[in-house]
Amino acid sequence: MTNAPRKSCPRRGFFLIEMLSYVVVMAAISILVIDIINIMVGATRQATQRDTMIQRVDTALDALRRDTWNAAALAATADGAALTLPDGAVAWQMRPDSTLVRTAPDGTRRTWIDMPALHFSAVGPLLRVGVESGPGGAKHEQIVLASQRLIATGRGGNP
């Protein structure tokens, strides 16, 4: 028996098909990875913006809480509150451009920008602040602040 050389069958184009399929798979994976990265960056940005807004709201409400606690008289409209303190009147106003402004007795102003909508009402010694947050004001919370001076003197009435 003689060992005859085997005829090899050329497999032209097989490597090219493998490379094309590899490129398609890698492109699909790259698109998915880019989408995931975009989602993660967007979520981080939203979380940072929300944290900043929460800090602004907390700072503003802390100042309002201190003013209300020391108030000898409370008056409120839907978009603002007037508080009479021992050293003069303090005005709080929610502007349509989402800016909250506190005007002190000496005329100085403090401003908080990009605030959620705030609505004020006064009942006896209590100042009620409605906070609308979320898209389109979907979430509504109410914060009740008390005046120590009005409660102590009994001039606040019953809430």
PyMOL commands that set and color helices and strands:
alter all, ss='L'
color gray80, all
select helices_A, chain A and resi 14-69+135-137+148-153
alter helices_A, ss='H'
color red, helices_A
select strands_A, chain A and resi 73-77+80-85+88-94+100-103+109-112+117-123+126-133+139-146
alter strands_A, ss='S'
color yellow, strands_A
deselect
rebuild
show_as cartoon
